[in-house]
Amino acid sequence: MRWRHRRERGGGARPAAPFAELRLRRAQPDDTAAIARLAELDGAPVPASPVLVTEAGGELWVAVSLVSLEHVAHPFRPSGEVVELALARARQMRAGGGPIRGRGTGVPGLRDTVAGELP
């Protein structure tokens, strides 16, 4: 990596992260279209609801199903470590007790609405 070379020579520090703020939160109904775009970019199905999303710079980078841990990530962003963080948090939330679907904080019908599946 380029920054290592400069650092070894004593010139400069490691570059800043590609995002100033990383935010993990449960998806809301107004995230449906953004999650669908993310899934389309990733070439994968939309994760089943409820979903944990990760934002960087106000843009969705990762969406993880709290039911199945299926996930989609932005293929044109350095999202590998962000996926691992989101999966770790989703596992914590799943282990926290109680049924995830029964909490009423997910996006009802997200997969059906986005993927075109009818009930």
N, CA, C and O of each residue as an XYZ file, in Angstrom:
476
protein
N       0.842     -1.187      0.000
C       0.000      0.000      0.000
C       0.884      1.246      0.000
O       1.964      1.285      0.589
N       0.391      2.212     -0.659
C       1.157      3.432     -0.815
C       1.456      4.133      0.516
O       2.571      4.609      0.731
N       0.465      4.196      1.403
C       0.668      4.926      2.656
C       1.725      4.269      3.519
O       2.424      4.967      4.254
N       1.868      2.959      3.460
C       2.906      2.277      4.237
C       4.286      2.734      3.798
O       5.171      2.976      4.619
N       4.449      2.845      2.502
C       5.727      3.263      1.968
C       6.094      4.657      2.482
O       7.215      4.874      2.942
N       5.163      5.590      2.406
C       5.431      6.945      2.896
C       5.688      6.942      4.392
O       6.546      7.677      4.881
N       4.947      6.115      5.122
C       5.091      6.062      6.570
C       6.465      5.522      6.946
O       7.109      6.021      7.869
N       6.907      4.492      6.219
C       8.215      3.928      6.490
C       9.311      4.955      6.268
O      10.326      4.948      6.965
N       9.109      5.832      5.307
C      10.094      6.879      5.049
C       9.913      8.044      6.016
O      10.698      8.993      6.008
N       8.870      7.969      6.852
C       8.645      9.036      7.818
C       7.846     10.197      7.266
O       7.753     11.237      7.917
N       7.276     10.054      6.101
C       6.556     11.169      5.495
C       5.073     10.949      5.404
O       4.611     10.386      4.412
N       4.313     11.354      6.366
C       2.863     11.275      6.276
C       2.267     10.166      7.109
O       2.942      9.211      7.496
N       1.011     10.314      7.368
C       0.269      9.347      8.175
C      -0.661      8.559      7.273
O      -0.804      8.850      6.085
N      -1.272      7.584      7.847
C      -2.245      6.781      7.121
C      -3.390      7.672      6.661
O      -3.813      8.555      7.407
N      -3.906      7.461      5.442
C      -4.999      8.303      4.962
C      -6.271      8.090      5.781
O      -6.464      7.054      6.416
N      -7.116      9.095      5.744
C      -8.379      9.025      6.484
C      -9.270      7.934      5.903
O      -9.127      7.540      4.745
N     -10.188      7.461      6.729
C     -11.158      6.459      6.288
C     -11.977      7.043      5.138
O     -12.100      8.262      5.025
N     -12.542      6.178      4.279
C     -13.311      6.686      3.148
C     -14.647      7.298      3.555
O     -15.382      7.794      2.702
N     -14.968      7.271      4.831
C     -16.198      7.864      5.311
C     -15.920      8.507      6.659
O     -15.091      8.028      7.433
N     -16.615      9.586      6.926
C     -16.417     10.289      8.184
C     -17.228      9.658      9.314
O     -16.822      9.694     10.476
N     -18.356      9.090      8.969
C     -19.234      8.534      9.991
C     -19.876      7.258      9.459
O     -20.356      7.211      8.326
N     -19.874      6.251     10.278
C     -20.501      4.983      9.926
C     -21.654      4.779     10.893
O     -21.491      4.919     12.105
N     -22.816      4.449     10.355
C     -24.011      4.335     11.186
C     -24.716      3.017     10.904
O     -25.015      2.704      9.752
N     -24.982      2.243     11.954
C     -25.756      1.013     11.835
C     -27.115      1.269     12.462
O     -27.213      1.805     13.565
N     -28.165      0.878     11.743
C     -29.527      1.092     12.263
C     -30.476      0.120     11.585
O     -30.154     -0.464     10.551
N     -31.649     -0.046     12.181
C     -32.691     -0.858     11.552
C     -33.259     -0.095     10.368
O     -33.436      1.123     10.421
N     -33.541     -0.823      9.307
C     -34.136     -0.203      8.125
C     -35.524      0.329      8.452
O     -36.264     -0.241      9.254
N     -35.843      1.419      7.817
C     -37.152      2.046      7.948
C     -37.882      1.911      6.608
O     -37.250      1.621      5.592
N     -39.195      2.115      6.593
C     -39.939      1.984      5.333
C     -39.379      2.838      4.187
O     -39.442      2.426      3.029
N     -38.839      4.010      4.493
C     -38.314      4.848      3.410
C     -36.957      4.365      2.883
O     -36.416      4.967      1.956
N     -36.402      3.296      3.453
C     -35.156      2.699      2.954
C     -35.406      1.648      1.874
O     -34.454      1.150      1.273
N     -36.658      1.305      1.620
C     -36.993      0.217      0.705
C     -36.342      0.373     -0.660
O     -35.730     -0.569     -1.163
N     -36.463      1.542     -1.263
C     -35.898      1.758     -2.597
C     -34.372      1.686     -2.577
O     -33.766      1.126     -3.490
N     -33.753      2.247     -1.546
C     -32.285      2.227     -1.453
C     -31.767      0.796     -1.270
O     -30.728      0.436     -1.823
N     -32.482     -0.007     -0.503
C     -32.085     -1.405     -0.309
C     -32.247     -2.170     -1.620
O     -31.413     -3.011     -1.955
N     -33.304     -1.885     -2.353
C     -33.512     -2.530     -3.652
C     -32.390     -2.177     -4.628
O     -31.908     -3.042     -5.359
N     -31.972     -0.905     -4.641
C     -30.860     -0.491     -5.508
C     -29.567     -1.195     -5.100
O     -28.795     -1.637     -5.951
N     -29.343     -1.292     -3.803
C     -28.149     -1.964     -3.289
C     -28.134     -3.431     -3.724
O     -27.105     -3.949     -4.158
N     -29.277     -4.088     -3.603
C     -29.380     -5.497     -4.018
C     -29.146     -5.640     -5.516
O     -28.481     -6.578     -5.956
N     -29.686     -4.717     -6.297
C     -29.492     -4.772     -7.745
C     -28.017     -4.587     -8.101
O     -27.487     -5.312     -8.943
N     -27.360     -3.626     -7.467
C     -25.933     -3.410     -7.710
C     -25.116     -4.642     -7.338
O     -24.159     -4.999     -8.026
N     -25.507     -5.285     -6.243
C     -24.769     -6.455     -5.740
C     -25.126     -7.727     -6.507
O     -24.425     -8.734     -6.405
N     -26.216     -7.681     -7.275
C     -26.640     -8.859     -8.027
C     -27.161     -9.963     -7.128
O     -26.976    -11.145     -7.416
N     -27.804     -9.585     -6.051
C     -28.311    -10.544     -5.073
C     -29.741    -10.181     -4.701
O     -30.175     -9.051     -4.923
N     -30.480    -11.145     -4.133
C     -31.849    -10.837     -3.707
C     -31.857     -9.868     -2.525
O     -30.894     -9.773     -1.764
N     -32.952     -9.169     -2.401
C     -33.144     -8.264     -1.271
C     -33.221     -9.099      0.007
O     -33.963    -10.081      0.046
N     -32.476     -8.738      1.049
C     -32.531     -9.492      2.307
C     -33.928     -9.448      2.931
O     -34.645     -8.452      2.826
N     -34.291    -10.546      3.579
C     -35.601    -10.632      4.243
C     -35.677     -9.641      5.401
O     -34.686     -9.395      6.090
N     -36.842     -9.089      5.601
C     -37.103     -8.135      6.671
C     -37.272     -8.871      7.996
O     -37.754    -10.003      8.000
N     -36.893     -8.266      9.118
C     -36.313     -6.945      9.318
C     -34.841     -6.914      8.916
O     -34.147     -7.930      8.914
N     -34.391     -5.695      8.573
C     -33.060     -5.518      8.019
C     -32.279     -4.487      8.838
O     -32.816     -3.471      9.280
N     -31.001     -4.785      9.021
C     -30.056     -3.841      9.613
C     -29.300     -3.213      8.450
O     -28.780     -3.927      7.593
N     -29.233     -1.879      8.412
C     -28.510     -1.210      7.338
C     -27.317     -0.459      7.916
O     -27.297     -0.071      9.084
N     -26.330     -0.272      7.054
C     -25.149      0.491      7.418
C     -25.020      1.635      6.430
O     -25.033      1.440      5.215
N     -24.895      2.839      6.983
C     -24.750      4.044      6.168
C     -23.353      4.623      6.354
O     -22.797      4.595      7.451
N     -22.807      5.136      5.288
C     -21.563      5.893      5.338
C     -21.770      7.128      4.482
O     -22.105      7.027      3.302
N     -21.574      8.272      5.069
C     -21.774      9.506      4.323
C     -23.185      9.680      3.805
O     -23.388     10.292      2.757
N     -24.170      9.148      4.527
C     -25.567      9.272      4.128
C     -25.990      8.304      3.035
O     -27.115      8.394      2.544
N     -25.114      7.374      2.639
C     -25.408      6.406      1.584
C     -25.409      5.004      2.178
O     -24.536      4.664      2.977
N     -26.401      4.179      1.784
C     -26.423      2.796      2.262
C     -25.299      2.013      1.615
O     -25.130      2.047      0.397
N     -24.530      1.307      2.434
C     -23.437      0.471      1.942
C     -23.752     -0.995      2.114
O     -23.358     -1.818      1.288
N     -24.468     -1.338      3.193
C     -24.722     -2.741      3.522
C     -26.141     -2.873      4.077
O     -26.628     -1.990      4.783
N     -26.799     -3.996      3.744
C     -28.093     -4.347      4.331
C     -28.023     -5.824      4.703
O     -27.667     -6.663      3.877
N     -28.367     -6.136      5.961
C     -28.280     -7.507      6.485
C     -29.632     -7.909      7.052
O     -30.227     -7.164      7.830
N     -30.117     -9.081      6.667
C     -31.346     -9.614      7.234
C     -31.080    -10.054      8.663
O     -30.124    -10.785      8.925
N     -31.913     -9.618      9.578
C     -31.783    -10.054     10.972
C     -32.357    -11.444     11.175
O     -32.174    -12.039     12.237
N     -33.047    -11.967     10.178
C     -33.619    -13.305     10.251
C     -32.624    -14.343      9.753
O     -32.352    -15.332     10.435
N     -32.080    -14.112      8.555
C     -31.248    -15.128      7.903
C     -29.772    -14.765      7.799
O     -28.952    -15.617      7.455
N     -29.422    -13.521      8.089
C     -28.077    -12.972      7.911
C     -27.671    -12.852      6.438
O     -26.511    -12.572      6.137
N     -28.635    -13.066      5.508
C     -28.359    -12.769      4.104
C     -28.035    -11.284      4.016
O     -28.604    -10.476      4.751
N     -27.131    -10.928      3.128
C     -26.762     -9.518      3.052
C     -26.416     -9.113      1.631
O     -26.091     -9.942      0.781
N     -26.497     -7.811      1.407
C     -26.061     -7.197      0.168
C     -25.156     -6.038      0.548
O     -25.314     -5.422      1.602
N     -24.192     -5.750     -0.346
C     -23.246     -4.673     -0.072
C     -22.954     -3.915     -1.358
O     -23.045     -4.469     -2.454
N     -22.611     -2.678     -1.215
C     -22.296     -1.837     -2.370
C     -20.991     -2.337     -2.980
O     -19.948     -2.299     -2.327
N     -21.037     -2.807     -4.230
C     -19.839     -3.384     -4.835
C     -18.788     -2.355     -5.249
O     -17.651     -2.721     -5.549
N     -19.154     -1.080     -5.269
C     -18.211     -0.050     -5.699
C     -17.707      0.800     -4.536
O     -17.185      1.896     -4.740
N     -17.865      0.296     -3.328
C     -17.360      0.952     -2.122
C     -16.503     -0.065     -1.371
O     -16.729     -1.269     -1.495
N     -15.537      0.393     -0.605
C     -14.706     -0.537      0.177
C     -15.490     -1.049      1.384
O     -15.248     -0.635      2.518
N     -16.433     -1.957      1.123
C     -17.401     -2.338      2.152
C     -17.107     -3.667      2.843
O     -17.911     -4.102      3.667
N     -16.003     -4.324      2.546
C     -15.719     -5.625      3.146
C     -15.732     -5.614      4.668
O     -16.392     -6.448      5.288
N     -15.012     -4.680      5.274
C     -14.977     -4.601      6.734
C     -16.315     -4.130      7.291
O     -16.699     -4.511      8.397
N     -17.017     -3.312      6.535
C     -18.335     -2.831      6.966
C     -19.322     -3.995      6.994
O     -20.166     -4.064      7.887
N     -19.227     -4.909      6.030
C     -20.074     -6.109      6.024
C     -19.805     -6.926      7.276
O     -20.740     -7.365      7.945
N     -18.527     -7.134      7.597
C     -18.187     -7.920      8.792
C     -18.737     -7.275     10.061
O     -19.242     -7.967     10.944
N     -18.638     -5.950     10.151
C     -19.176     -5.227     11.303
C     -20.693     -5.382     11.379
O     -21.239     -5.643     12.451
N     -21.372     -5.223     10.245
C     -22.832     -5.345     10.223
C     -23.279     -6.763     10.572
O     -24.258     -6.946     11.296
N     -22.567     -7.759     10.062
C     -22.905     -9.151     10.404
C     -22.691     -9.425     11.892
O     -23.500    -10.107     12.522
N     -21.616     -8.899     12.446
C     -21.357     -9.086     13.882
C     -22.472     -8.447     14.704
O     -22.946     -9.037     15.675
N     -22.892     -7.245     14.319
C     -23.969     -6.569     15.054
C     -25.291     -7.314     14.883
O     -26.059     -7.432     15.837
N     -25.561     -7.811     13.694
C     -26.801     -8.562     13.464
C     -26.815     -9.823     14.325
O     -27.850    -10.181     14.887
N     -25.670    -10.497     14.430
C     -25.590    -11.693     15.287
C     -25.852    -11.324     16.748
O     -26.543    -12.055     17.458
N     -25.308    -10.201     17.193
C     -25.561     -9.737     18.560
C     -27.045     -9.482     18.779
O     -27.606     -9.869     19.804
N     -27.669     -8.835     17.817
C     -29.085     -8.515     17.939
C     -29.925     -9.786     17.973
O     -30.903     -9.874     18.715
N     -29.537    -10.771     17.163
C     -30.254    -12.050     17.140
C     -30.088    -12.785     18.459
O     -31.028    -13.428     18.926
N     -28.926    -12.704     19.060
C     -28.644    -13.415     20.306
C     -29.253    -12.707     21.517
O     -29.280    -13.266     22.613
N     -29.738    -11.491     21.324
C     -30.261    -10.699     22.416
C     -31.545    -11.230     23.024
O     -32.004    -10.710     24.041
N     -32.130    -12.245     22.428
C     -33.358    -12.814     22.968
C     -34.589    -12.262     22.299
O     -34.590    -11.149     21.773
N     -35.616    -13.041     22.327
C     -36.891    -12.623     21.738
C     -36.890    -12.780     20.241
O     -35.836    -12.723     19.608
N     -38.052    -12.976     19.667
C     -38.140    -13.139     18.219
C     -37.891    -11.818     17.501
O     -38.506    -10.807     17.840
N     -37.024    -11.814     16.542
C     -36.704    -10.607     15.782
C     -37.928    -10.109     15.020
O     -38.213     -8.912     15.024
N     -38.654    -11.014     14.370
C     -39.816    -10.595     13.572
C     -40.910     -9.987     14.431
O     -41.638     -9.109     13.968
N     -41.040    -10.432     15.666
C     -42.125     -9.972     16.517
C     -41.929     -8.606     17.120
O     -42.821     -8.112     17.810
N     -40.811     -7.985     16.890
C     -40.540     -6.701     17.532
C     -41.231     -5.529     16.852
O     -41.393     -4.469     17.456
N     -41.639     -5.708     15.604
C     -42.368     -4.642     14.927
C     -41.525     -3.456     14.513
O     -42.062     -2.382     14.240
N     -40.210     -3.630     14.461
C     -39.365     -2.509     14.083
C     -38.743     -2.702     12.717
O     -37.966     -1.862     12.262
N     -39.077     -3.805     12.055
C     -38.545     -4.047     10.719
C     -39.386     -3.336      9.681
O     -40.268     -2.546     10.017
N     -39.119     -3.611      8.449
C     -39.879     -3.027      7.358
C     -40.806     -4.103      6.843
O     -40.365     -4.984      6.105
N     -42.088     -4.063      7.209
C     -43.006     -5.124      6.805
C     -43.083     -5.252      5.294
O     -43.235     -4.259      4.583
N     -42.976     -6.478      4.811
C     -43.137     -6.743      3.398
C     -42.033     -6.222      2.509
O     -42.221     -6.123      1.296
N     -40.892     -5.887      3.067
C     -39.824     -5.312      2.255
C     -39.456     -6.234      1.117
O     -39.392     -5.799     -0.033
N     -39.209     -7.510      1.414
C     -38.803     -8.433      0.353
C     -39.928     -8.576     -0.672
O     -39.656     -8.577     -1.872
N     -41.167     -8.696     -0.239
C     -42.279     -8.857     -1.177
C     -42.419     -7.625     -2.078
O     -42.601     -7.755     -3.289
N     -42.335     -6.471     -1.501
C     -42.508     -5.241     -2.258
C     -41.396     -5.054     -3.265
O     -41.650     -4.697     -4.415
N     -40.167     -5.292     -2.846
C     -39.024     -5.019     -3.700
C     -38.806     -6.105     -4.718
O     -38.565     -5.812     -5.890
N     -38.885     -7.351     -4.303
C     -38.556     -8.449     -5.202
C     -39.727     -8.846     -6.097
O     -39.563     -9.674     -6.993
N     -40.892     -8.271     -5.869
C     -42.040     -8.554     -6.708
C     -42.750     -9.844     -6.356
O     -43.580    -10.320     -7.131
N     -42.445    -10.417     -5.211
C     -43.122    -11.635     -4.779
C     -44.466    -11.255     -4.172
O     -44.560    -10.300     -3.400
N     -45.474    -11.986     -4.516
C     -46.792    -11.713     -3.953
C     -47.063    -12.670     -2.807
O     -46.644    -13.827     -2.849
N     -47.765    -12.193     -1.776
C     -48.044    -13.056     -0.630
C     -48.917    -14.242     -1.011
O     -49.245    -15.067     -0.158
